[in-house]
Amino acid sequence: MSETLSLVWLRRDLRLHDNAALYHALRSGRPVLPLFIFDRIILDDLEDRHDRRVEFIVQEINRLRDELAQMGTALIVRYGKPIDVWKELAEQYNIGDVFTNHDYEVYAKDRDKAVGELLAERGIGFHTSKDQAIFERDEVLSGSKSPYTVFTPYSRNWHGKLNAFYLKSYPTKQYFRQFYKTGALSVPTLDEMNFRPVGEPFPARTVADKLLSKYDETRDFPALPHSTSQLSIHLRFGTISIRELARQAKKADDRTFLNELCWRDFYFQVLDHFPHVEKHSFRRDYDHIRWRNKENEFEAWCRGETGYPLVDAGMRQLNTIGWMHNRVRMITASFLCKHLLIDWRWGEAYFGKKLRDYDLSANNGGWQWAAGSGTDAAPYFRVFNPTLQAQKFDPKGEYIRHWIPELNSLNYPQPIVEHAMARQRAIDTYKKGLTKD
């Protein structure tokens, strides 16, 4: 191909509207082709061949392919290791520049560094932009110009900066004429990548204003229908714009929902500034906790057979539909770390396998919060009582009965541990682990 192109590398931004990288590519002055890579470095590590995330991506990639075909252009889709794919693309296409959006995980930053160096060797520009966060990296800093490690002052600063400039959409549509004209290209199927469909519908990519108006009242009650937006999978893969969603919440005057988006930005910047959290406690002294790590108890927790109904209901919801209500995520995580004294990394990894909306920064942040080892974390002596939590947030037992039909039968197990004893054991273990010699 002799004509020089700009390629836009889609990753966590599977949409054509309000996409920063696409906008800059379309304005580059060259014809544009979008690209998506099914990354084998990630996919080959997935144990479950019925992975909802891969199925969702294939669905959305096919949607994008159809949208682009209507404009007489195409989406390049490859299956392989990114560095190898880019070597092939550099031979196949005459590439002037590559545009993509920032990612904050250690693997992603290392990958982008390697790809950028490869492209530079071939005289190809590599440009990245902010897109999946409203504020990132060094945009919200403390008075001493250091990253925040406590959410409350971060959120105060975040809300204070949130104005129309940061929420403005990128007007990509008015430049769609810049797409390179070509016929549709093939997309790898699930079967070709050795995955199998689950076949369940995914949540809608919109949220009703009515939900936002009552979000503060309903979000903690897992039995209520439509009590949460369930937009997390769309935010994770960028099929919706974070700016558009924030504008909608701001218009609805819903600070509670906006705070959820603020937490998301907060965990992005924590991961970006403190990459050690991927493998270690944010507070390094918490790596000295002596976990019990009983495999039989961990397996009972995974199956939803601890004898604590709200914990078990949450785990069964996760195992069945690949999603769990956020309040219940906190309770199940706390139970594993505090009641069973099992390393939070075990639970984080299990959630990472099962959650359709898995996002490393938020998952890691949530687990370290529950374990007490993270930024702005729950103190180690705060131990959720699952029974009281159930009485407060599932007072009629509707959520529990839905996921545990055998609740009142002999088939339901007795509690795996007694709460008062487990609570004191956790406090004693944490105190000992955190005591300075």
C-alpha positions as CSV (number, residue, x, y, z in Angstrom):
1,M,0.0,0.0,0.0
2,S,1.6,3.3,-1.1
3,E,-0.7,5.8,0.5
4,T,0.5,6.9,4.0
5,L,-2.1,6.1,6.7
6,S,-2.7,7.0,10.3
7,L,-3.7,4.0,12.4
8,V,-5.8,4.4,15.6
9,W,-5.2,1.5,18.0
10,L,-8.3,0.8,20.0
11,R,-8.0,-0.9,23.4
12,R,-10.2,0.3,26.3
13,D,-12.1,2.7,24.0
14,L,-14.4,0.6,21.8
15,R,-16.4,3.4,20.3
16,L,-16.2,5.9,17.4
17,H,-17.8,8.9,19.2
18,D,-16.0,11.1,21.7
19,N,-12.7,9.1,21.4
20,A,-9.6,11.2,22.0
21,A,-7.2,9.0,20.0
22,L,-9.6,8.7,17.1
23,Y,-10.2,12.4,17.1
24,H,-6.5,13.2,16.9
25,A,-6.0,10.5,14.2
26,L,-8.8,11.9,12.1
27,R,-7.3,15.4,12.3
28,S,-3.8,14.2,11.3
29,G,-4.4,14.9,7.7
30,R,-4.0,11.3,6.6
31,P,-6.6,8.7,5.8
32,V,-7.4,6.7,9.0
33,L,-7.8,3.0,9.7
34,P,-8.8,1.8,13.2
35,L,-7.1,-1.3,14.6
36,F,-7.9,-3.8,17.4
37,I,-5.5,-6.5,18.7
38,F,-6.8,-9.5,20.6
39,D,-3.7,-9.7,22.8
40,R,-2.5,-13.3,23.2
41,I,-0.3,-12.4,26.1
42,I,-3.5,-11.6,28.0
43,L,-5.9,-14.2,26.4
44,D,-3.5,-17.2,26.7
45,D,-3.5,-16.7,30.5
46,L,-7.3,-17.0,30.8
47,E,-8.3,-20.3,32.3
48,D,-12.0,-20.2,31.5
49,R,-12.7,-20.7,27.8
50,H,-16.2,-19.3,28.5
51,D,-14.9,-15.8,29.3
52,R,-17.6,-13.2,29.2
53,R,-15.1,-10.4,28.6
54,V,-13.8,-11.9,25.4
55,E,-17.3,-12.6,24.3
56,F,-18.2,-9.0,25.0
57,I,-15.2,-7.7,23.1
58,V,-16.0,-9.8,20.0
59,Q,-19.6,-8.5,20.1
60,E,-18.4,-4.9,20.3
61,I,-15.7,-5.4,17.6
62,N,-18.3,-6.8,15.3
63,R,-20.6,-3.8,16.0
64,L,-17.7,-1.4,15.2
65,R,-16.9,-3.3,12.0
66,D,-20.5,-2.9,10.9
67,E,-20.6,0.8,11.7
68,L,-17.4,1.4,9.8
69,A,-18.6,-0.7,6.8
70,Q,-21.5,1.7,6.5
71,M,-19.0,4.5,6.0
72,G,-17.1,2.5,3.4
73,T,-14.1,1.8,5.6
74,A,-12.9,-1.1,7.8
75,L,-11.5,-2.2,11.1
76,I,-8.2,-4.1,11.2
77,V,-8.5,-6.9,13.7
78,R,-5.5,-9.1,14.6
79,Y,-5.0,-12.0,17.0
80,G,-1.5,-12.2,18.4
81,K,1.2,-10.6,20.5
82,P,1.1,-6.8,20.1
83,I,4.8,-6.5,19.2
84,D,4.6,-9.2,16.5
85,V,1.4,-7.7,15.1
86,W,3.0,-4.3,14.8
87,K,6.0,-5.7,13.0
88,E,3.6,-7.3,10.5
89,L,1.5,-4.1,10.1
90,A,4.6,-2.0,9.5
91,E,5.4,-4.3,6.6
92,Q,1.9,-4.4,5.2
93,Y,0.8,-0.8,5.5
94,N,2.6,2.6,4.9
95,I,2.0,4.0,8.4
96,G,2.8,7.6,9.1
97,D,1.6,7.8,12.7
98,V,-0.2,5.7,15.3
99,F,-2.7,7.1,17.8
100,T,-3.9,5.4,20.9
101,N,-5.2,6.3,24.4
102,H,-3.4,6.0,27.8
103,D,-3.5,2.8,29.9
104,Y,-2.2,2.8,33.4
105,E,-1.4,-0.8,34.2
106,V,2.2,-1.9,34.4
107,Y,1.9,-4.5,31.6
108,A,0.1,-1.9,29.4
109,K,2.8,0.8,30.0
110,D,5.6,-1.7,29.3
111,R,3.7,-2.9,26.1
112,D,3.3,0.7,24.8
113,K,6.9,1.5,25.5
114,A,8.1,-1.5,23.5
115,V,5.6,-0.7,20.6
116,G,6.6,3.0,20.6
117,E,10.3,2.1,20.4
118,L,9.6,-0.4,17.5
119,L,7.6,2.2,15.6
120,A,10.2,4.9,16.2
121,E,12.9,2.6,14.6
122,R,10.7,2.6,11.5
123,G,10.1,6.4,11.6
124,I,6.5,6.0,12.7
125,G,5.1,8.4,15.3
126,F,3.4,7.0,18.4
127,H,0.9,9.4,20.1
128,T,-1.1,8.7,23.2
129,S,-4.0,10.7,24.8
130,K,-6.1,10.7,27.9
131,D,-9.5,9.2,27.3
132,Q,-10.7,6.7,29.9
133,A,-10.3,9.0,32.9
134,I,-11.6,12.5,33.5
135,F,-8.5,13.4,35.5
136,E,-5.4,11.4,35.4
137,R,-1.8,11.2,36.4
138,D,-0.7,14.7,37.7
139,E,-4.0,16.5,37.0
140,V,-5.2,16.3,40.6
141,L,-2.4,16.8,43.1
142,S,-2.1,17.8,46.7
143,G,-0.9,21.3,47.8
144,S,2.7,19.8,47.9
145,K,2.3,18.6,44.3
146,S,2.3,15.0,45.3
147,P,-0.3,12.4,44.4
148,Y,-3.2,11.9,46.9
149,T,-3.3,8.7,48.9
150,V,-6.5,9.5,50.7
151,F,-9.8,9.7,48.8
152,T,-11.6,12.5,50.6
153,P,-9.2,15.4,49.9
154,Y,-8.7,14.0,46.4
155,S,-12.4,14.0,45.7
156,R,-12.7,17.5,47.1
157,N,-10.1,18.7,44.6
158,W,-11.6,16.5,41.8
159,H,-15.1,18.0,42.2
160,G,-13.6,21.5,42.4
161,K,-11.9,21.1,39.0
162,L,-14.8,19.4,37.3
163,N,-16.0,22.0,34.8
164,A,-17.3,22.0,31.2
165,F,-13.8,22.1,29.7
166,Y,-12.9,18.6,31.1
167,L,-16.3,17.2,30.2
168,K,-16.4,18.4,26.6
169,S,-16.7,15.6,24.0
170,Y,-14.3,15.1,21.1
171,P,-16.3,15.8,17.9
172,T,-15.1,12.8,15.9
173,K,-18.2,12.5,13.7
174,Q,-17.5,15.7,11.8
175,Y,-14.2,14.2,10.6
176,F,-15.4,10.7,9.6
177,R,-14.8,11.6,6.0
178,Q,-11.1,11.0,6.8
179,F,-11.5,7.2,7.2
180,Y,-9.6,5.3,4.6
181,K,-12.0,3.9,2.0
182,T,-11.7,0.1,1.8
183,G,-13.8,-3.1,2.0
184,A,-14.6,-4.8,5.3
185,L,-12.0,-7.0,6.9
186,S,-12.5,-10.3,8.8
187,V,-12.8,-10.5,12.6
188,P,-11.5,-13.5,14.5
189,T,-14.3,-15.6,16.0
190,L,-14.5,-16.9,19.5
191,D,-14.0,-20.4,18.2
192,E,-10.9,-19.4,16.2
193,M,-9.4,-18.0,19.4
194,N,-10.4,-21.2,21.3
195,F,-13.2,-19.5,23.4
196,R,-16.8,-20.5,23.7
197,P,-19.9,-18.2,24.1
198,V,-21.8,-18.0,27.3
199,G,-24.7,-16.6,25.3
200,E,-26.1,-14.3,28.0
201,P,-27.2,-10.7,27.3
202,F,-25.0,-7.9,28.5
203,P,-26.3,-4.8,30.3
204,A,-27.5,-1.8,28.3
205,R,-24.9,1.0,27.7
206,T,-27.2,3.7,28.9
207,V,-28.4,4.8,32.4
208,A,-31.8,6.4,33.0
209,D,-32.0,9.8,34.7
210,K,-34.5,8.2,37.1
211,L,-31.9,5.8,38.4
212,L,-29.4,8.7,38.9
213,S,-32.0,10.7,40.8
214,K,-32.4,8.0,43.3
215,Y,-29.0,6.5,43.2
216,D,-28.0,7.6,46.7
217,E,-31.1,5.9,48.1
218,T,-31.0,2.6,46.2
219,R,-27.3,1.7,45.4
220,D,-26.7,-0.3,48.6
221,F,-29.6,-2.7,48.3
222,P,-28.8,-5.6,46.1
223,A,-32.4,-7.0,45.9
224,L,-33.7,-3.8,44.3
225,P,-34.1,-4.0,40.5
226,H,-32.1,-1.3,38.7
227,S,-30.6,0.0,41.9
228,T,-27.2,0.3,40.1
229,S,-26.4,1.2,36.6
230,Q,-24.3,-1.9,35.8
231,L,-22.4,0.2,33.3
232,S,-19.1,-1.1,34.6
233,I,-18.5,-3.4,31.7
234,H,-19.1,-0.5,29.3
235,L,-16.7,1.7,31.3
236,R,-14.1,-1.0,31.4
237,F,-14.0,-1.4,27.6
238,G,-14.9,2.1,26.7
239,T,-18.1,1.4,24.8
240,I,-19.5,4.5,26.5
241,S,-17.8,7.9,27.1
242,I,-16.8,8.8,30.6
243,R,-17.3,12.4,29.8
244,E,-20.8,12.0,28.5
245,L,-21.7,9.9,31.6
246,A,-20.2,12.5,33.9
247,R,-22.2,15.2,32.2
248,Q,-25.4,13.3,32.6
249,A,-24.7,12.7,36.3
250,K,-23.8,16.4,36.8
251,K,-27.0,17.5,35.0
252,A,-29.0,15.2,37.3
253,D,-27.2,16.8,40.2
254,D,-26.2,13.4,41.4
255,R,-23.0,13.8,43.4
256,T,-23.2,10.2,44.7
257,F,-22.9,8.8,41.2
258,L,-20.2,11.3,40.3
259,N,-18.3,10.1,43.3
260,E,-18.3,6.6,41.8
261,L,-16.6,8.1,38.8
262,C,-14.2,10.0,41.1
263,W,-13.2,6.7,42.8
264,R,-12.5,5.3,39.4
265,D,-10.1,8.1,38.6
266,F,-8.6,7.9,42.0
267,Y,-7.7,4.2,41.6
268,F,-6.3,4.9,38.1
269,Q,-3.9,7.5,39.5
270,V,-3.0,5.3,42.5
271,L,-2.0,2.5,40.1
272,D,-0.2,4.9,37.8
273,H,1.9,6.5,40.6
274,F,2.3,3.4,42.9
275,P,2.6,0.4,40.5
276,H,3.8,-1.8,43.3
277,V,0.1,-2.2,44.4
278,E,-0.3,-4.8,41.5
279,K,1.6,-7.3,43.6
280,H,2.0,-5.8,47.0
281,S,0.1,-4.0,49.7
282,F,0.0,-0.2,49.2
283,R,1.0,0.1,52.8
284,R,4.0,-2.2,52.7
285,D,3.9,-3.1,56.4
286,Y,0.7,-5.0,55.7
287,D,2.8,-7.5,53.7
288,H,3.9,-8.8,57.2
289,I,0.4,-10.1,58.0
290,R,0.5,-13.8,58.8
291,W,-2.4,-15.1,56.7
292,R,-3.9,-18.5,57.5
293,N,-4.6,-19.3,53.8
294,K,-6.6,-22.5,54.4
295,E,-7.3,-23.8,50.9
296,N,-10.5,-25.7,51.9
297,E,-11.9,-22.5,53.4
298,F,-11.0,-20.5,50.3
299,E,-12.7,-23.1,48.1
300,A,-15.8,-22.9,50.3
301,W,-15.8,-19.1,49.9
302,C,-15.4,-19.4,46.2
303,R,-18.3,-21.8,45.9
304,G,-20.6,-19.7,48.2
305,E,-20.7,-22.3,50.9
306,T,-19.5,-20.4,54.0
307,G,-22.7,-20.6,55.9
308,Y,-23.0,-16.8,55.9
309,P,-26.0,-16.2,53.5
310,L,-25.1,-12.7,52.3
311,V,-21.5,-13.8,51.5
312,D,-22.7,-16.9,49.8
313,A,-25.3,-15.2,47.8
314,G,-22.7,-12.7,46.5
315,M,-20.3,-15.4,45.5
316,R,-23.0,-17.4,43.7
317,Q,-24.1,-14.3,41.9
318,L,-20.5,-13.8,40.8
319,N,-20.1,-17.4,39.7
320,T,-23.4,-17.4,37.8
321,I,-23.5,-14.1,35.9
322,G,-19.9,-12.8,36.2
323,W,-21.0,-9.7,38.3
324,M,-21.7,-8.9,41.9
325,H,-23.4,-6.0,43.5
326,N,-20.8,-3.5,44.9
327,R,-22.0,-3.5,48.5
328,V,-21.8,-7.3,48.5
329,R,-18.3,-7.1,46.9
330,M,-17.2,-5.2,50.0
331,I,-18.7,-7.7,52.4
332,T,-17.4,-10.9,50.6
333,A,-13.9,-9.4,50.4
334,S,-13.9,-8.4,54.0
335,F,-15.1,-11.8,55.0
336,L,-12.3,-13.5,53.2
337,C,-9.6,-11.3,54.6
338,K,-10.8,-10.8,58.1
339,H,-13.0,-13.8,59.0
340,L,-10.9,-16.4,57.2
341,L,-7.5,-14.5,57.3
342,I,-6.9,-15.4,53.6
343,D,-4.5,-13.2,51.7
344,W,-6.4,-10.5,49.8
345,R,-4.4,-11.4,46.6
346,W,-6.2,-14.7,46.5
347,G,-9.6,-13.1,46.5
348,E,-8.4,-10.4,44.1
349,A,-7.3,-13.0,41.6
350,Y,-10.5,-15.0,41.9
351,F,-12.6,-11.8,41.2
352,G,-10.2,-11.2,38.3
353,K,-11.1,-14.5,36.7
354,K,-14.8,-14.2,37.2
355,L,-15.8,-10.5,36.9
356,R,-17.1,-9.5,33.5
357,D,-16.3,-5.9,34.4
358,Y,-12.8,-6.7,35.8
359,D,-10.6,-3.6,36.0
360,L,-7.3,-4.1,37.7
361,S,-7.1,-0.7,39.3
362,A,-10.6,-0.7,40.8
363,N,-10.5,-4.4,41.8
364,N,-7.1,-4.0,43.4
365,G,-8.2,-0.8,45.2
366,G,-11.4,-2.4,46.5
367,W,-9.6,-5.5,47.8
368,Q,-6.9,-3.5,49.5
369,W,-9.5,-1.3,51.0
370,A,-11.3,-4.4,52.5
371,A,-8.0,-5.8,53.7
372,G,-6.9,-2.5,55.3
373,S,-3.7,-2.4,53.3
374,G,-4.6,0.1,50.7
375,T,-5.1,3.9,50.3
376,D,-7.8,5.3,52.4
377,A,-8.5,1.8,53.6
378,A,-10.9,0.5,56.3
379,P,-8.9,0.2,59.5
380,Y,-7.9,-3.3,60.4
381,F,-10.1,-3.4,63.5
382,R,-13.2,-2.7,61.4
383,V,-14.7,-6.2,60.6
384,F,-18.0,-6.3,58.9
385,N,-20.6,-8.5,60.6
386,P,-22.2,-10.3,57.6
387,T,-25.4,-11.0,59.5
388,L,-25.9,-7.4,60.5
389,Q,-25.0,-6.3,56.9
390,A,-27.7,-8.7,55.6
391,Q,-30.3,-7.3,58.0
392,K,-29.4,-3.7,57.0
393,F,-29.1,-4.1,53.2
394,D,-31.3,-7.1,52.5
395,P,-33.9,-6.8,55.2
396,K,-36.5,-9.0,53.6
397,G,-33.9,-11.6,52.5
398,E,-34.9,-11.3,48.8
399,Y,-31.4,-11.2,47.4
400,I,-30.3,-14.0,49.6
401,R,-33.2,-16.3,48.8
402,H,-32.8,-15.6,45.1
403,W,-29.2,-17.0,45.1
404,I,-29.6,-19.6,47.9
405,P,-32.8,-21.5,47.3
406,E,-31.8,-24.2,49.8
407,L,-31.2,-21.6,52.6
408,N,-33.6,-23.1,55.1
409,S,-32.9,-26.7,54.4
410,L,-30.4,-29.2,55.7
411,N,-28.4,-28.8,52.5
412,Y,-27.2,-25.3,53.5
413,P,-23.9,-25.5,55.5
414,Q,-23.4,-24.3,59.0
415,P,-21.2,-21.2,59.4
416,I,-17.6,-21.9,58.6
417,V,-16.4,-19.8,61.4
418,E,-18.0,-18.0,64.4
419,H,-18.1,-14.2,63.9
420,A,-17.0,-13.0,67.4
421,M,-14.1,-15.4,67.5
422,A,-13.1,-14.6,63.9
423,R,-13.3,-10.8,64.5
424,Q,-11.0,-11.0,67.5
425,R,-8.6,-13.4,65.7
426,A,-8.3,-10.9,62.8
427,I,-7.7,-8.0,65.1
428,D,-5.0,-9.9,67.0
429,T,-3.3,-11.2,63.8
430,Y,-3.3,-7.7,62.2
431,K,-2.0,-6.1,65.4
432,K,0.8,-8.6,65.7
433,G,1.8,-8.3,62.0
434,L,1.8,-4.5,62.2
435,T,3.8,-4.2,65.4
436,K,7.2,-2.8,64.9
437,D,10.1,-4.8,66.3
